[in-house]
Amino acid sequence: MQEVLTYLVVCGAVIFLVKKFFFKPKKNSSCDTNCNCS
């Protein structure tokens, strides 16, 4: 059971990071002062 929970946590973290990196460029035009993309 612990292996399943660990797997879910890792998958959740990966999905979170992927969303974070993929949705950043879309919001880049509206948050030029917030993003450190220089």
mmCIF file of the N, C-alpha and C atoms, coordinates in Angstrom:
data_MODEL
# 
_entry.id   MODEL 
# 
loop_
_atom_site.group_PDB 
_atom_site.id 
_atom_site.type_symbol 
_atom_site.label_atom_id 
_atom_site.label_alt_id 
_atom_site.label_comp_id 
_atom_site.label_asym_id 
_atom_site.label_entity_id 
_atom_site.label_seq_id 
_atom_site.pdbx_PDB_ins_code 
_atom_site.Cartn_x 
_atom_site.Cartn_y 
_atom_site.Cartn_z 
_atom_site.occupancy 
_atom_site.B_iso_or_equiv 
_atom_site.pdbx_formal_charge 
_atom_site.auth_seq_id 
_atom_site.auth_comp_id 
_atom_site.auth_asym_id 
_atom_site.auth_atom_id 
_atom_site.pdbx_PDB_model_num 
ATOM 1   N N  . MET A 1 1  ? 0.830  -1.210 0.000   1.00 0.00 ? 1  MET A N  1 
ATOM 2   C CA . MET A 1 1  ? 0.000  0.000  0.000   1.00 0.00 ? 1  MET A CA 1 
ATOM 3   C C  . MET A 1 1  ? 0.867  1.264  0.000   1.00 0.00 ? 1  MET A C  1 
ATOM 4   N N  . GLN A 1 2  ? 1.981  1.208  0.710   1.00 0.00 ? 2  GLN A N  1 
ATOM 5   C CA . GLN A 1 2  ? 2.857  2.386  0.752   1.00 0.00 ? 2  GLN A CA 1 
ATOM 6   C C  . GLN A 1 2  ? 3.453  2.678  -0.624  1.00 0.00 ? 2  GLN A C  1 
ATOM 7   N N  . GLU A 1 3  ? 3.731  1.626  -1.386  1.00 0.00 ? 3  GLU A N  1 
ATOM 8   C CA . GLU A 1 3  ? 4.295  1.826  -2.726  1.00 0.00 ? 3  GLU A CA 1 
ATOM 9   C C  . GLU A 1 3  ? 3.309  2.563  -3.616  1.00 0.00 ? 3  GLU A C  1 
ATOM 10  N N  . VAL A 1 4  ? 2.017  2.234  -3.491  1.00 0.00 ? 4  VAL A N  1 
ATOM 11  C CA . VAL A 1 4  ? 0.990  2.891  -4.300  1.00 0.00 ? 4  VAL A CA 1 
ATOM 12  C C  . VAL A 1 4  ? 0.895  4.361  -3.920  1.00 0.00 ? 4  VAL A C  1 
ATOM 13  N N  . LEU A 1 5  ? 0.906  4.650  -2.620  1.00 0.00 ? 5  LEU A N  1 
ATOM 14  C CA . LEU A 1 5  ? 0.824  6.043  -2.168  1.00 0.00 ? 5  LEU A CA 1 
ATOM 15  C C  . LEU A 1 5  ? 2.038  6.835  -2.646  1.00 0.00 ? 5  LEU A C  1 
ATOM 16  N N  . THR A 1 6  ? 3.210  6.238  -2.536  1.00 0.00 ? 6  THR A N  1 
ATOM 17  C CA . THR A 1 6  ? 4.427  6.913  -2.998  1.00 0.00 ? 6  THR A CA 1 
ATOM 18  C C  . THR A 1 6  ? 4.356  7.193  -4.493  1.00 0.00 ? 6  THR A C  1 
ATOM 19  N N  . TYR A 1 7  ? 3.866  6.213  -5.256  1.00 0.00 ? 7  TYR A N  1 
ATOM 20  C CA . TYR A 1 7  ? 3.729  6.375  -6.703  1.00 0.00 ? 7  TYR A CA 1 
ATOM 21  C C  . TYR A 1 7  ? 2.779  7.517  -7.033  1.00 0.00 ? 7  TYR A C  1 
ATOM 22  N N  . LEU A 1 8  ? 1.654  7.597  -6.294  1.00 0.00 ? 8  LEU A N  1 
ATOM 23  C CA . LEU A 1 8  ? 0.679  8.663  -6.533  1.00 0.00 ? 8  LEU A CA 1 
ATOM 24  C C  . LEU A 1 8  ? 1.280  10.026 -6.203  1.00 0.00 ? 8  LEU A C  1 
ATOM 25  N N  . VAL A 1 9  ? 2.043  10.103 -5.121  1.00 0.00 ? 9  VAL A N  1 
ATOM 26  C CA . VAL A 1 9  ? 2.670  11.372 -4.733  1.00 0.00 ? 9  VAL A CA 1 
ATOM 27  C C  . VAL A 1 9  ? 3.663  11.825 -5.799  1.00 0.00 ? 9  VAL A C  1 
ATOM 28  N N  . VAL A 1 10 ? 4.479  10.885 -6.288  1.00 0.00 ? 10 VAL A N  1 
ATOM 29  C CA . VAL A 1 10 ? 5.466  11.222 -7.322  1.00 0.00 ? 10 VAL A CA 1 
ATOM 30  C C  . VAL A 1 10 ? 4.764  11.682 -8.598  1.00 0.00 ? 10 VAL A C  1 
ATOM 31  N N  . CYS A 1 11 ? 3.718  10.951 -9.000  1.00 0.00 ? 11 CYS A N  1 
ATOM 32  C CA . CYS A 1 11 ? 2.968  11.328 -10.206 1.00 0.00 ? 11 CYS A CA 1 
ATOM 33  C C  . CYS A 1 11 ? 2.342  12.707 -10.033 1.00 0.00 ? 11 CYS A C  1 
ATOM 34  N N  . GLY A 1 12 ? 1.799  12.974 -8.863  1.00 0.00 ? 12 GLY A N  1 
ATOM 35  C CA . GLY A 1 12 ? 1.188  14.279 -8.599  1.00 0.00 ? 12 GLY A CA 1 
ATOM 36  C C  . GLY A 1 12 ? 2.214  15.396 -8.705  1.00 0.00 ? 12 GLY A C  1 
ATOM 37  N N  . ALA A 1 13 ? 3.404  15.156 -8.162  1.00 0.00 ? 13 ALA A N  1 
ATOM 38  C CA . ALA A 1 13 ? 4.457  16.169 -8.220  1.00 0.00 ? 13 ALA A CA 1 
ATOM 39  C C  . ALA A 1 13 ? 4.891  16.416 -9.659  1.00 0.00 ? 13 ALA A C  1 
ATOM 40  N N  . VAL A 1 14 ? 5.031  15.339 -10.445 1.00 0.00 ? 14 VAL A N  1 
ATOM 41  C CA . VAL A 1 14 ? 5.435  15.475 -11.851 1.00 0.00 ? 14 VAL A CA 1 
ATOM 42  C C  . VAL A 1 14 ? 4.383  16.245 -12.634 1.00 0.00 ? 14 VAL A C  1 
ATOM 43  N N  . ILE A 1 15 ? 3.108  15.899 -12.433 1.00 0.00 ? 15 ILE A N  1 
ATOM 44  C CA . ILE A 1 15 ? 2.019  16.593 -13.131 1.00 0.00 ? 15 ILE A CA 1 
ATOM 45  C C  . ILE A 1 15 ? 1.999  18.066 -12.742 1.00 0.00 ? 15 ILE A C  1 
ATOM 46  N N  . PHE A 1 16 ? 2.207  18.346 -11.447 1.00 0.00 ? 16 PHE A N  1 
ATOM 47  C CA . PHE A 1 16 ? 2.224  19.732 -10.979 1.00 0.00 ? 16 PHE A CA 1 
ATOM 48  C C  . PHE A 1 16 ? 3.348  20.517 -11.654 1.00 0.00 ? 16 PHE A C  1 
ATOM 49  N N  . LEU A 1 17 ? 4.539  19.921 -11.719 1.00 0.00 ? 17 LEU A N  1 
ATOM 50  C CA . LEU A 1 17 ? 5.670  20.603 -12.348 1.00 0.00 ? 17 LEU A CA 1 
ATOM 51  C C  . LEU A 1 17 ? 5.437  20.805 -13.841 1.00 0.00 ? 17 LEU A C  1 
ATOM 52  N N  . VAL A 1 18 ? 4.887  19.786 -14.506 1.00 0.00 ? 18 VAL A N  1 
ATOM 53  C CA . VAL A 1 18 ? 4.612  19.897 -15.945 1.00 0.00 ? 18 VAL A CA 1 
ATOM 54  C C  . VAL A 1 18 ? 3.615  21.018 -16.196 1.00 0.00 ? 18 VAL A C  1 
ATOM 55  N N  . LYS A 1 19 ? 2.549  21.073 -15.413 1.00 0.00 ? 19 LYS A N  1 
ATOM 56  C CA . LYS A 1 19 ? 1.559  22.145 -15.582 1.00 0.00 ? 19 LYS A CA 1 
ATOM 57  C C  . LYS A 1 19 ? 2.205  23.499 -15.324 1.00 0.00 ? 19 LYS A C  1 
ATOM 58  N N  . LYS A 1 20 ? 3.049  23.571 -14.303 1.00 0.00 ? 20 LYS A N  1 
ATOM 59  C CA . LYS A 1 20 ? 3.703  24.829 -13.948 1.00 0.00 ? 20 LYS A CA 1 
ATOM 60  C C  . LYS A 1 20 ? 4.558  25.331 -15.111 1.00 0.00 ? 20 LYS A C  1 
ATOM 61  N N  . PHE A 1 21 ? 5.325  24.416 -15.724 1.00 0.00 ? 21 PHE A N  1 
ATOM 62  C CA . PHE A 1 21 ? 6.221  24.824 -16.809 1.00 0.00 ? 21 PHE A CA 1 
ATOM 63  C C  . PHE A 1 21 ? 5.482  25.069 -18.117 1.00 0.00 ? 21 PHE A C  1 
ATOM 64  N N  . PHE A 1 22 ? 4.363  24.351 -18.333 1.00 0.00 ? 22 PHE A N  1 
ATOM 65  C CA . PHE A 1 22 ? 3.655  24.497 -19.600 1.00 0.00 ? 22 PHE A CA 1 
ATOM 66  C C  . PHE A 1 22 ? 2.685  25.668 -19.596 1.00 0.00 ? 22 PHE A C  1 
ATOM 67  N N  . PHE A 1 23 ? 2.174  26.038 -18.415 1.00 0.00 ? 23 PHE A N  1 
ATOM 68  C CA . PHE A 1 23 ? 1.219  27.143 -18.359 1.00 0.00 ? 23 PHE A CA 1 
ATOM 69  C C  . PHE A 1 23 ? 1.913  28.486 -18.147 1.00 0.00 ? 23 PHE A C  1 
ATOM 70  N N  . LYS A 1 24 ? 3.210  28.463 -17.818 1.00 0.00 ? 24 LYS A N  1 
ATOM 71  C CA . LYS A 1 24 ? 3.942  29.713 -17.615 1.00 0.00 ? 24 LYS A CA 1 
ATOM 72  C C  . LYS A 1 24 ? 4.058  30.533 -18.901 1.00 0.00 ? 24 LYS A C  1 
ATOM 73  N N  . PRO A 1 25 ? 4.444  29.919 -20.047 1.00 0.00 ? 25 PRO A N  1 
ATOM 74  C CA . PRO A 1 25 ? 4.557  30.698 -21.284 1.00 0.00 ? 25 PRO A CA 1 
ATOM 75  C C  . PRO A 1 25 ? 3.245  31.342 -21.698 1.00 0.00 ? 25 PRO A C  1 
ATOM 76  N N  . LYS A 1 26 ? 2.113  30.681 -21.443 1.00 0.00 ? 26 LYS A N  1 
ATOM 77  C CA . LYS A 1 26 ? 0.821  31.241 -21.826 1.00 0.00 ? 26 LYS A CA 1 
ATOM 78  C C  . LYS A 1 26 ? 0.510  32.501 -21.023 1.00 0.00 ? 26 LYS A C  1 
ATOM 79  N N  . LYS A 1 27 ? 0.904  32.511 -19.744 1.00 0.00 ? 27 LYS A N  1 
ATOM 80  C CA . LYS A 1 27 ? 0.624  33.668 -18.892 1.00 0.00 ? 27 LYS A CA 1 
ATOM 81  C C  . LYS A 1 27 ? 1.746  34.705 -18.970 1.00 0.00 ? 27 LYS A C  1 
ATOM 82  N N  . ASN A 1 28 ? 2.753  34.435 -19.765 1.00 0.00 ? 28 ASN A N  1 
ATOM 83  C CA . ASN A 1 28 ? 3.920  35.308 -19.829 1.00 0.00 ? 28 ASN A CA 1 
ATOM 84  C C  . ASN A 1 28 ? 3.546  36.719 -20.264 1.00 0.00 ? 28 ASN A C  1 
ATOM 85  N N  . SER A 1 29 ? 2.584  36.849 -21.169 1.00 0.00 ? 29 SER A N  1 
ATOM 86  C CA . SER A 1 29 ? 2.229  38.160 -21.696 1.00 0.00 ? 29 SER A CA 1 
ATOM 87  C C  . SER A 1 29 ? 1.463  38.990 -20.674 1.00 0.00 ? 29 SER A C  1 
ATOM 88  N N  . SER A 1 30 ? 0.778  38.316 -19.733 1.00 0.00 ? 30 SER A N  1 
ATOM 89  C CA . SER A 1 30 ? -0.049 39.053 -18.785 1.00 0.00 ? 30 SER A CA 1 
ATOM 90  C C  . SER A 1 30 ? 0.639  39.245 -17.440 1.00 0.00 ? 30 SER A C  1 
ATOM 91  N N  . CYS A 1 31 ? 1.802  38.591 -17.226 1.00 0.00 ? 31 CYS A N  1 
ATOM 92  C CA . CYS A 1 31 ? 2.475  38.747 -15.933 1.00 0.00 ? 31 CYS A CA 1 
ATOM 93  C C  . CYS A 1 31 ? 3.951  39.046 -16.138 1.00 0.00 ? 31 CYS A C  1 
ATOM 94  N N  . ASP A 1 32 ? 4.246  40.050 -16.943 1.00 0.00 ? 32 ASP A N  1 
ATOM 95  C CA . ASP A 1 32 ? 5.641  40.394 -17.213 1.00 0.00 ? 32 ASP A CA 1 
ATOM 96  C C  . ASP A 1 32 ? 6.355  40.868 -15.946 1.00 0.00 ? 32 ASP A C  1 
ATOM 97  N N  . THR A 1 33 ? 5.605  41.481 -15.027 1.00 0.00 ? 33 THR A N  1 
ATOM 98  C CA . THR A 1 33 ? 6.238  41.991 -13.810 1.00 0.00 ? 33 THR A CA 1 
ATOM 99  C C  . THR A 1 33 ? 6.402  40.888 -12.778 1.00 0.00 ? 33 THR A C  1 
ATOM 100 N N  . ASN A 1 34 ? 5.618  39.812 -12.889 1.00 0.00 ? 34 ASN A N  1 
ATOM 101 C CA . ASN A 1 34 ? 5.675  38.727 -11.909 1.00 0.00 ? 34 ASN A CA 1 
ATOM 102 C C  . ASN A 1 34 ? 6.693  37.665 -12.285 1.00 0.00 ? 34 ASN A C  1 
ATOM 103 N N  . CYS A 1 35 ? 6.820  37.355 -13.581 1.00 0.00 ? 35 CYS A N  1 
ATOM 104 C CA . CYS A 1 35 ? 7.670  36.242 -13.998 1.00 0.00 ? 35 CYS A CA 1 
ATOM 105 C C  . CYS A 1 35 ? 9.133  36.656 -14.060 1.00 0.00 ? 35 CYS A C  1 
ATOM 106 N N  . ASN A 1 36 ? 9.992  35.735 -13.666 1.00 0.00 ? 36 ASN A N  1 
ATOM 107 C CA . ASN A 1 36 ? 11.434 35.971 -13.798 1.00 0.00 ? 36 ASN A CA 1 
ATOM 108 C C  . ASN A 1 36 ? 11.936 35.235 -15.033 1.00 0.00 ? 36 ASN A C  1 
ATOM 109 N N  . CYS A 1 37 ? 11.431 35.644 -16.200 1.00 0.00 ? 37 CYS A N  1 
ATOM 110 C CA . CYS A 1 37 ? 11.764 34.934 -17.437 1.00 0.00 ? 37 CYS A CA 1 
ATOM 111 C C  . CYS A 1 37 ? 12.707 35.753 -18.304 1.00 0.00 ? 37 CYS A C  1 
ATOM 112 N N  . SER A 1 38 ? 13.567 36.573 -17.703 1.00 0.00 ? 38 SER A N  1 
ATOM 113 C CA . SER A 1 38 ? 14.427 37.445 -18.492 1.00 0.00 ? 38 SER A CA 1 
ATOM 114 C C  . SER A 1 38 ? 15.757 36.854 -18.758 1.00 0.00 ? 38 SER A C  1 
# 
